[in-house]
């Protein structure tokens, strides 16, 4: 409340300008996900029935027995020291590089890591080169910084792309089972992008939350691994790698991490100090106990078969009910199927309203486009729901599409192909 002349009710200052560019879709699908009458295919959430509650209870008990009050205090802004050391050791073993705790910052999920990167690197108008479509959370995290964007084309030989990279503060990439498309980027493309980033002298943010959800084989080497292979000694490369236990264990622990050269970690820690002072030493101590036992890796082996079954169920039902209007690729990992309208006159922002009337939710493609122009695609999640619920959701979505098309004369008379889609 602002009191400018001694009277309550005087005109208050306006909101920050960036709020006018936000979307509310994340709030909507999190709310809809809690409604029993709505089938939500919208969220990016793991299967709650697979959360390892007994293991987390035991880890919490051991964490308190081992660390006592240290797990309940404010702690170092960089995070619980032993967990930073363990993550550094894991990354050293996985990549062949040389990493220490000085290369690790613990965050409240990888979302906080994205926010901190924005605070450290982005001023208004600065350029980000990013995959398009790209992760909605990243766009939301950086929106208050008011950057500009250029699309990352992994195969780009376009004249001027190198100059654009040189002007960019960083490149943002999700090469493993990208959100929203589920795409797995080939190793030669990863190496080629790294070459261009090094030549341009910029940063590369490699966001890797879905690494553990390997439905049809492992994803191969990270871009970070390619980077450390090019230079021996302590890590000082341009790749900023983000990880999290939100998908491999549970999102409620809110533990993620940044792997980067030491100077970047120091600056991110300064930004974090002004953001939350200290992360939760308790949940970080619990995570330490679980990771020391490799529980996250063992747990992934139990969830992947179920997620594979659910992916197959969603794609099978989509082939039965949606292929007249949409096409898709079956993802080899991750949590999402990306449906693209065969007729680009289909507007999934408008379709969303019809879907809600049928009590089914999806995420329209426009929110994954930094220009907001891709209105002919949608993202469906398969990890959260059983095959039976997925089937019901697709049937409701098919009814919504039918109602939408019937209300649009320009679509009603379209000669629809009944050939099998790529799904």
Secondary structure, DSSP 8 states (H G I E B T S, - for coil): ---SSS-TT-------GGGGG---HHHHHHHHTT-TT-EE-------GGG--HHHHHHHHHHHHHHHGGGGTS---TT--HHHHHHHHHHHHHHHSSB--GGGEEEESHHHHHHHHHHHHH--TT-EEEEESS--HHHHHHHHTTT-EEEEE-TT---TTHHHHHHHEEEEEE--SS-TTT-----HHHHHHHHHHHHHHT-EEEEE-TTTT-BTTS-----HHHHHHTTS-SB---SEEEEEESTTTT-GGG--EEEE--HHHHHHHHHHHHHHHSS--HHHHHHHHHHHHTTHHHHHHHHHHHHHHHHHHHHHHHHHHHTTTTEE----SBSSEEEEEESSTT--HHHHHHHHHHTTEE-EEGGGGSTTS---SEEEEE-SSS-HHHHHHHHHHHHHHHHHHHHT-HHHHT-----S----
